[in-house]
């Protein structure tokens, strides 16, 4: 299950104290009636938001309890849709990116785990018997980084124990295809890049995975770019369901190979520094010059993705175990790879870009636009446009750090 974020830090307590001090200082300029009105308004606002969040939390708990006992894929799909709507409501009340990440990742882990159990039961009922070997489901991409949002697709792999035969491989091939179909029914879109266990590339025994990853890092495959991308995706692998020891073993294998073959990390770093960022000359935002998205910025491709990718490279190179982008930034700050100021800038950049992506997802889900990738900067306030430019500048600075550290020419 996804890890909870750490409790409020001393810095957070300092922020609350500072905010309280500002209110008290403001009240020095008010008479008694004005002060009472201000405090009453603040109290009413806090109670309203707290009440709204409590109602969401109660409904959320009821829905999660239903997931644990449901035996119907259609019901799971309905619960999934309701949970998404709850997260939209909560985000519109308190637009916290980490809170939405945690909730979406948590309930999708539960939905995926329940679907896994139901598929195994289906296989047994059809006469294929129970799973012949222990197995585990791992997620990658945003899910692997504990960064699920309102729109998701399947980024999963399957690993099973050694000691099987062709019959075992055949069982897990059938099982994986069925799992992918059932997950789609529950609301997990199929991955357009085929990063799903129904694809033989993304399932296998521990031994098969070892051979496959070794072949990639040794450049034994012809499709260098594709296999490099596969390794980048594997860098975010995380246990979801099944036999945890198998998942942990595979994650350790991935990390060992990445650490042992510097050219792999170097290749990832080169790809990361070559990613285009949506900032042009004199700080102008790069927008589409023509077409359906004329005047709009692809915030995923030209902002969010380069940030996540470049942070990932430094984290993998520093042997940081965390997969979350924010946690990776924190760990890199602790390791003094980043100054406190630069780390804070990266965190702000990630939160701003991700918040904008979530708002675009809400618009797409409500039928107000066709995708959640393109942002029209003209819809932002002047302050938000400045925040966007600052975020993109931070990413360019990050790329320069990686370019220098890996001596990329």
C-alpha angles and dihedrals in degrees: 000000000000116000118247117241115256118269121269109299128225087261089059091051089050090052092053091048090048091050091050090050091053091052091049092048091049090051090058087075095051132084120233096269093048091048092051091049091050094049092045090052092049091048092049092050092049092047092049094051093042091050092049091050092047091054091050091048093052093050090044092056092049092051093048090052089054091052091059094059104028117120096181125086093206090054090050089051091052091049089048091054092048091050090051090052090050090053091051089052092047093046092051088052097043111008096209112157095196091049092052091045092053096046097046093046092046099051093041090053088054092047092048092047092050091048089051091056093047093050091051089052090050090053091051093048090053090055098256089116128220121315108294092217138024112269142179138209117221128188129214137181116041090342092053089051092051087245104121116157135185097290118051143170134191116281100163140137131193127219126183135185125275122251099069131118138216090291090057091049089050091051093053092045090057092040092051094050090050092047093053091051093048093047088053089054090052091054106271105127117224113259112254088213092055093242091155133109090249083074108077089223089068102048136054147112121292089260093049091050091050092053092044095051093044090053090052096050090046091052092239091144123077098222097075097169094049094047092047088054090049090055091048089052091047090055088076096048114144135175116257109163144342126041106002095197090062091050093047091049092052093047089052091050090053092050093046092053092047091051094045098052111054093184088066093057090042091053091050091048092051091050090048095051091048094057111115117243120207098244122103136182118327092008095297115157114244109236133173109278095209145354132059092324098045110157093016131114123225094229094185098050098035101036122009098040096050090049094051092043096050094045088050092055094054091044093051091046090051092048092241109169098203116097101193112102093225092047090048090053090049092050092047088052090050089051088051092241085125130036115237090251094050092045090051089051092052092048090051090048092051094047094047095047093044092047090054090049091052091050089051090050090053089053091050093048089051092051095247094124139011101241142012098232107078123072123190104219089204089071090062126086118248089257092051091049088054090049089052092052091047090051092051092047090054090054091051090050089050091052090052090053091053092043090055097041093052095037092232114181 
